[in-house]
Amino acid sequence: MGEAGDEGERCRRTRQTWICSGAEGKLIRAGVLIRVDWIAGAVVGVLVLSLRGWLAELYSLPADLLLVMGLANLSYACFSFTLAMLSRGDRVPLLRVVAVANVIWAVICAVLAVVWSGEGSVLGVMSLVGEGLFVGGLGVLEWVAAGRRVCGRAESEFGFSTQEKN
């Protein structure tokens, strides 16, 4: 099934690569996470921008706030899409930056939920909380995935060397 790596890590063969997972034994695929990230950002951004007048009434939130949130989601989706296109398998450049950005956005959503809890509808506030939970959870998973190492294998399998140099 696999070989032992440094510090008790285990290596597993997936369809594309050998992946090391730490003591917890969980395998989180960075390439999948970044794609989920950009698709979710793009879908939410387009929907919020397209429906912002209706959502403003439904959520009892200002249309301008929804405009800014929709544009932020689309901007973020463009950045995540770029990183997804630059990734090689589960090697995603700047994944920790993406993770931190997600956690920051989750905090912003929480602050907005508190600020608008008096004026916004229950559905509007819950939407802010839900987005924050989704994005924050994704950020945590991306942080964990960014810390996972790819086990040393032949250069030809990855297109780059994964062996540590002395």
N, C-alpha and C positions, 0 to 999 in steps of 0.2 A: 504494500500500500504506500509506504513512504519511508523516508530515512530520518534519523534523528539529526537535528540541527544544533546550533549553539544554544546554551542555556535552556535545554529541555524543550525547545520548540519542535513542533512536528511539521513535516512537509506532506502535502497531499497533491495528487495529480488531479487537476481539473481538466476540462476539455481543452483549454488553451495553454495553461501554464502550471508550473509547480508553485504552490503557495505555502508559506510558513504561517502558522497560526500560533499564538502564544498559549500560555497555560490554560486559558479559558476554552481553547479548542474551537473557537467560532471563526468561521470563514466569511469575511465581508468583502465583496468584490467592488473595488473602487470604480472600475469601468461602468458597472451597472448603476452605482450610486450617482455618478456625475450625469449619466443620461436621464435618470429619474429626476434629478435636480433641474436640468435645463428644460425638460418637457413640462414638468409641473409649473415652473416659472413662466414659461411661454403660454401655457393654457390659461393659467390664472390671469396673467397680464392681459391677454386678448379678451377674455371674458369680462374682466372688470372694466376695461376701456370701452368695450362694445355696449355693455349694459349699465354703465355708471349712473345714468339718469334714473333708471328703474331701481337699481340697487340703492341709490341715495335715499329714495323714498322708503323702500323696504327696510333698510338698515337705520333710517333716521340719522344718517351721517352726511356731512357736506360732500357734494359732488367733486369739489376740488381736492379733498382728501383722497377720494377714490381715484381721481386722475393721477395724483402723485404716486399712490400705491401701485396702480396699474403700470405706470411708466417705470417705476422701480423694479417691478417684477420682470418686465420685458428687457430692461437693461441688464439685469442679473442673468436672465435666460441667455442673452447674447454672449455674455462673458463665459457662462458655464458651457454653452455650445462650443465656443472656441476651444476651451480646454478639453472637451470631449473629443473634438476633432484632432487635437494635438496628442492625445493619449495613445499609448501603445499597450494594448491589452489592459492590464490593471495598473499600469504606471501612469497616473494622472498628474500632470504638472500643476503645482500650486494648489494641491488639494487641501492643504491646511488653511490656506487663505480663504478658500471657498467655505470650509467648515466654520472659521471664525466669522465670516460674513453672515452665514446662516444664523449663528447664535446671536449676533448683533441684531439681525432682523427680527428674531424671536423676541428679544428684549424690547425692541421698538413696538412690536405688535402688542406685547403685554402692557407697555406704557399707554399706548393708544386705547386699549381696552379699558384701562382704569380711567383715563381722562374722559372718555366718551361714555362711560357706564351710566352716567346720569341722564344724558340726552339721547344716546343711541338706543335703538330697540334691542331687545334681548337677542334677536337673531343677528343683528349687526355686531354686538359685543362678542357673541359666541363665535362669529365668523373670524373676528380678530384673534380670539383665543385659539381657535382651531388652526388658523394659519401659523400662529406662533409655535404651537405644539408640533405641527408637522415639520416646519422648517428647522426648529431647534433640534428635534429628534434626528433629522437628516444630517444636521451639522455634527452632532455627536457621533453618528455612524461614520461620517466622512473623516472625522478626526481619528477614530480608531483605525479605519482602513488606511489612512495615510501613515500610521505608525507600523503597519504590518510590513514585513520584509518579504521580498521574493527570494526563494532559496537559490543557491548557486547551481546553475545548470549550464549547459553548453551555450556559448555565445550565439550559435546559429538558431537556437530555439527562440531567443528573445530579440535578437538583432543588436544586442549590446552585452557587455560583460557584466555578470552579477557577482563575480569573484572579488573578494577583498584584495587590494593590492598591499604588498608588504613594503 
